[in-house]
Amino acid sequence: MTTTAPAEPTPFAREMRRRRALRRISQLELATLAGTTQRHLSFIESGRSVPGRAMVVRLAESLGLTLRERNSLLLSAGYAPLYAESARDAETIGPAMEALRSILTGHLPYPAVVAGPRGELVVANAAFDVLTEGAAAHLLAPQVNVLRLALHPEGMGPRVVNLAAWGRHITESLRIRASAHPDPGLEALVEELDGYLPATDDGAGDRSGSGDGSGDRSAPAEHLGFAVPLRLRTFEGELRLLTTLTSFSTAVDVTLAELHLEAFLPADAASAELLRRREDARAGTGPRR
């Protein structure tokens, strides 16, 4: 049910216009997605109509907002948040966290991590050590940020053969997310990460280098299908890895919805064998060569 109110821009009306503009969706498009009329949406965005809670939820879903953003939109409309936000060690999400740990273990001998929305490490499997090899202690102190570790000149950066291409693949993905879901903390992190990347042959990126000059400053990006493979030097040889990202698309808890699992997969037989040998050595069932 919707009631008529004096036409003045309420916090909710301003937030609705801002969110819709960020996604470049017209009033007609959004109204169609939300199952209402353009006139009704126009009245809501001008402050002439006050939407019911169900309408706010439908609009938030139609805009593709995160659960945190949906709660924020509900608050701006004067309603209580709909989605809980549990601590990561809370009993309410314990079964889901335990399932994630099982997935990490099952992914061995390949590395995999669970991270938060700004790259903060939540949990990793034993093969994560191939990514931390040689990293500075301050990058491995709590709380580890896997995005910073990946590109920092005292982290993985000097070991990444294709740092310019792979690093820019990371930062561009983050930039796209930040443009759709504004987050000052994430935007600051992207700016920091950009500063670790060497320039490419098109002049893009920061020119400060990767610390030891090992980044590919002029080589074109390598692609396997749609992916940019990670080419990583290790003590045993070079790894070529692809990554997959998994998230809880049907989560009803903000904490779970903001987590993602990043699993690394070998891009060739040599990389698979190298990781198997490392796991055998770790388990004590074979020598590390």
N, C-alpha and C positions, 0 to 999 in steps of 0.2 A: 504494500500500500504506500502511496506517495501523497504527501500533504503539500499544499502551496504555501510558500513563505515569501517575504519581501525580497526583491531582487538585489542581492548584495553578494559579492564574492566571498564565500565561506572558505575556511582552510581546505575543506574537502573539494570544493569546486576548483580552487586553484591547483590542488594536487592532481585532480583528474585531468585538467587541461595540460599540465606539465607532463604527466605520464603518457598521455595520448600523443603529444607532440614529439616526445622522445622516440616513439615507435613509428612515427609518420603514418598514423592511421587516421582516416577521416572520421568525422562523426557518424556518417552513414555506415561505414564499415564496422565501426565499433558497436553501433546500435544493432546491426544485423547479427553480429557475433553474440551479443548479450541478450538477444531476444526481446528488444524493445524498439522504440521508434526514434528517428533522428530528432524529432521535436522534443520528445521526452528527455533525451540526452542533452539537447541544447539547454533546456530548462535547468537540468541538474548542473551543468557546467557554468551557467550564469548565476546560480544561486537562487533561482526562482522556485525550484522544487527541491525538497529534501528527500533523498532516496531511503527506502527501507533497507534493513540489514541484508536481506537476501539479494537485493539489487546491487549493493556494494560488492558483495561476494561475486556475483556474476560478472560485474564489470572488471574486477580484479583478475578473475580467471581468464576473461576474454583478452585482457591486456598481456597475459602471460607473465604476471608478476610472480616473484618468488614468494614463499610463505612468509618471510620476514616483511616483505613489501606489502603483502595482503593485510597482515596485522596492522602495519602502519597506516594503510588506507582506511581500515575500519576505525582506528583510533581518531583519525582526522574527521571522520563522519560522526563521531560521538558514540561509537559502539566498542564493546570489549573485544579484545583479540580473539580470533577463532582457533589459532594453532598454538599448541604448547611449545615451550622451548626448554628442553631438558638439559641438565648437565651431562657431559659425555660419559660420566661414570654412574649415571642414574639407573635405578633398577628398571624404569619404564622402557628404556631403549637397550637394556642389557642383552636381550636375545639377538637384536640386530647387530650390535657391536661384536658379539661372539661369532655371529655368522661371517662378519667381515674378516675376523682373525682366521677363521677356518679357510676362507677363500685365499687369503694371503699365503697360508701354509701350503695349500693345495697347488698354488702357482709355482712353487719351487720346482726346479732350480732357477727360475727366472725372477728378477726383482719386481716387487710390487709394493705400493704404499697407499695408505688412506690419508688424505689431507683435507684441511678445511678450505673455506672459500678464498682465503688470501695465501694459500700455500703452506699453512702451518701443519707440520707433521703430526698426525694423530697416532698412527701405528704403521710399522713396516715389517716385512719378512726378513729372514736372515740374509737373503741375497742382496739386500739393500747396500751391503758393504762394498759392492762393486761400484756404486755411485759415490760413496763417501771416501773412497781410497785417496789418500794424500790431501784431503781437505783440511783447512785450518781449524784449530780447536774452537774458535769463536763461532764458526758456522755450524758446528755440531753441538753447541751448548743449547740447553732448553731455552726457548722453544725453537726447534729447527724449522726453518722455512725452506721447503724443497725447491721452490722457484728461485730463491736467492742462491741456494746451494748449486743449482743447475748451471747458472750463468756467471757467478762471481769469479773474479780472477784468482781468488784463493780457494775456490771450490772446484767444481767440475770444469769450469771454463777453459783452462789451459789444456785439458785432455780431450776437449771436443774438437774433432778435426773440422767439422763443418759448422763452427760456432755461429757464423753470420746467418746462415740459412736456417739452422735449427732454432737458434735463439729468437730470430725474428718470427718464426712460426709460433713460438710461445707467446711473445709479447703482443703480436697482432690478435691472437685468440683472446688474450686478456683484455685488450683494448676494445674489442667488439663487445665483450661481456660488460665492461664498464660503461660503454655508451648506452646499452639497453638497461642496465641496472646500476645507476650511479652510486659510487662508493668512494669517498675521498681517500680512504686507506688503500684501496686497490689501485686507484689512479696514481697515488704517490709511489706505490710499489712498481707499477709499470714504468714510470719515469726513471726510477732507480735502475731497473733491469735494462732499459734501453741504453743506459750509460755504460754497461758492461759489454755491449756488442760492438764488434769491429764494423767498419764501413763496408758496404757491398760495392760492386762495380757500377751501380746506378747512382752512387753517392748517398744512399740512404743510410741512416743510422749514425751513431756516435763514432767518432774517429779516434777515440782514446785507446782502442785496441783491447786485447783480451788478456793482458798481463805479460805474456811471454811471446806474443806475436804468432801464436800457433793457429789462430783462427784463419779461416779461408776468406781473405779480404776481397778477392776478385773472382772466385769461382762461382759459377751459377748454381742455383739451388738444385739439389738432387731430389728426385721424387720417385717413390714407389707407389704407383696409383695416386691416391690423394694425399699420401703421407710424406712428411719429411723425415727420413730415418735419422736416428742419432748415431753418429760414428764416434765411438768413445775409446780412447787409448786406455789400456789396463796393463798391469805388470806382465800378463800372459799374452798380450796381443790386442789387436783392435776388435771391438765389438760393433756390430751393426744391429741396432734395435729399433723396433716400432713400438708405439704406445697405444693403448686403448684406455678410454675413460668411461667409467660406469658411475651412475648416480642413482639415488632413490627417487624415481620419478613419481611414485605414488605415496611418498612419505606424508604423514600428517603431523610431524614434529619438525620444528624449524632446524634443530641441531642436526638431525639425520638428513634433512633435505639439502643442507649446505655441505655435506661431506661428498667426496668423490674418491673413487678407487682408480688409481693409475697403475696399470699392469704393463710391464715391458715384455715384448716378445722378440725372439731372435729373427732377424731378417734373412739369415742364411744359415747353412749347415755348420759352418765354422764357428759362428757365434753360439749356436746351440750347444756344440761340443765343448767350447770353452766354459760356458756356464755350468754344464754338467760336471766338468772336471773340478770346478771350484766348489760345487756342492758336495762332491765325493770327498774332497780334501777337508771340508768343514765337518762332515759327518764322520771322518776318520775311516772311510771305506776305500780310500785310494789316494795316491800322491797328487799334489798340485804341481802340474808341470808348466 
